[in-house]
Amino acid sequence: MSFHEIYDVLWESIKRHLPPQKPHTGRSRSDLRKLMNGILYVVTTGCTWQDVPRHYGSKSTVHRFHLYLCEHGIYREIFNELLNKGYDLNKIDLSHCFTDTKDIPAKKGEISVTTATKK
């Protein structure tokens, strides 16, 4: 799978959910867009945090930022906004969705839907 960095329109939707940049004192702050691209690089390519390209920030900074987003529910906020935008733009069509229940066990004594359809 190829990796593409966050484009400007998507970044505008994402950045409002990210923590505000702290005032600059001492060492320069990490660029949040580069950190997000580093996280997406790992998720998209399947590489380890150790293999994050240096231009996205240090591997430990990218990983810490990922953990921060997880712990504060920021991924969920971003996902919900993008999902709602998808509905608003008619980019999501649930008429083509289905649920596969073969891995859900039937309640005791009942026949599962999958078993019933095989008979």
Protein Blocks (a to p, Z undefined) as FASTA:
>chain_A
ZZddddfklmmmmmmmpccddddehjadddfklmmmmmmmmmmnopafklgcfklopfkl
mmmmmmmmmmnommmmmmmmmmmmmmmnopacfklgccdfklpccdehiacfklmmmZZ
